[in-house]
Amino acid sequence: MTYRNDRLSHRGGGTAIIIKRTIAHHSIDIHTTCLENTSIVIEGSQKITICCIYWPPRSPPQALIPDLLKLLRNRTKCFIVGDFNARHIMWSPHSKNNKCGTLLKKFIRNCGFLLSYSSQPSTVPTRANARPATIDFGISCGLDDILVETHSELSSDHNPVQFIIPTTNNNRLYAQNCTTFTNWNLFQEILHSTIPGNPNISNANEIDEKIAQFTYNIHSAINQSSKVKVIKHNITFIPRSLRTKIAEKNRLRKQWQATRFPPPSNKKGLVYDTLDKANLFAETLEETFTENPEPYDDDHIEDVERQVRRFFRTTSFQPPPLTSPGEVCEIILDLENKKSPGADQIKNVALKSLPINAITYLTKIFNRCLVNGYFPPAWKHAIITLLPKPGKDAKFATNYRPISLLSTIGKIF
């Protein structure tokens, strides 16, 4: 399988990951400011996050470390690999230091991450005055003994770099956590300058475009106004053997809370593999949400369809009363802060911090939807989560109930 994040604005850049279908995994979206990334999580007893990245050389160097922390935060095992465009004599002795290289070297030293690079340059420019450099390397946490080798193949000025990660159990603990702080005043200032208060909307296609632009602007403003702080935990007074047992206990407890061991079962017995569990739940939902069995009451169905056709022929569409920014604000202020977001990943606390021009922008979208009798597809997209029914045997997939996480903006509408 291939996961790609192509650059659509101009040539160059972009990231991709190719992985065998037989390897249990899932892709994840990590929003960063400048760092291009494609990320997946390899499932198993200890999950490993793999991030393929590209740092555009003209990006502001001060944004590199916050973007890397967004990839690394709260992950026990993570491997970031790609073109960092960061030069430092620590890993690239043939080239001069640049700003990104200096910041990255300090970041790795202070936080204790593992830097994996080849002894041979990863890029050999064709220009006569350009020096070879090592700018393709890896940064990891919770992983040791990574073997790196550069191959002089292909026609690109970047040579392929091979990383071999041991699959044996690794007891190294990553004793660092991260938290994000958002400056909501700065968030409002950014949206005040990027979102028009009265957008031009005339049809359904433009409604969809404005919703996509609104979502993008909110995520962009959050990324620009947020800082990631490293929280260091002093665990040196606990022996390694005890730390290992504590980590294993926490992992098993988290697994039990999510899966309620013993695992669900089908006709062939208990299901342990993640993909098999997903297929089992999908088959159960498919069997549950099916049409009623025959025989049908054909006369009744025909009568209902006739009544519906008659209604639409004789009834003219009258749009409901339009809403106002004040009404939208009242609804937003009543939202629960800790409610889970939908597919757009816009949290309620962000909606409560919207400036007035963003509220009027949203109101204009709502009113155009009412006038056109249109409900945008983006608000119909839901994330389905299965929860065990209380007091029921969790071994049977039929004893789980689905809940759908919809966009809060769609709920407001």
Buried (B, 14 or more C-beta within 10 A) or exposed (E): EEBEBEEEEEEEBBBEBEBEEEEBBEEBEBEBBBBBBBBBBBBEEBBBBBBBBBBBEEBEBEBBBBBBBBBBBEBBBBBBBBBBBBBBEBBBEEBEBBEBBBBBBEBBEEBEBBBBBBEBBBBBEEEEEEBBBBBBBBBBBBBEEBEBEBEEEEEEEBBEBEBEBEEEEBEBBBBBEBEBEBEBEEBBBBBBEBBEBEBEBEEBEBBBEBBEBBBEBBBBBBBBBBEBEBEEEEEEEEEEEEBBEEBEEEBEEEEEEEBBEEBBBBEEEEBEEBBBBBEBBEEBBEEEEEEEEEEEEEEEEEEEEEEEEEEEEEEEEEEEEEBBBEEBBEBBEEBEEEEBBBBBBBBBBBBBBBBEBBBBBBBBBBBBBBEBEEEBEBBEBBBEEBEBEEEEEBBBBEBBEBEEBBBBBBEBB
